């Protein structure tokens, strides 16, 4: 994957991560929060964070000290 493709993918994942954060917050604020749905959203958010981390690592060159 080229650097520009990685950057586009990162931006898309970060946007989805922020959207999930907003959705989780909104769902938590409602009195009748669906705990199963909330758990699914949180798991998806964690997976996105892992994907973001992997892509960011791909952008950083390996430095041999």
Secondary structure, 3 states (H helix, E strand, C coil): CCHHHHHHHHHHHHHHHHHHHHHHHHHHHCCCCCHHHHHHHHHHHHHHHHHHHHHHHHHCCCCCC
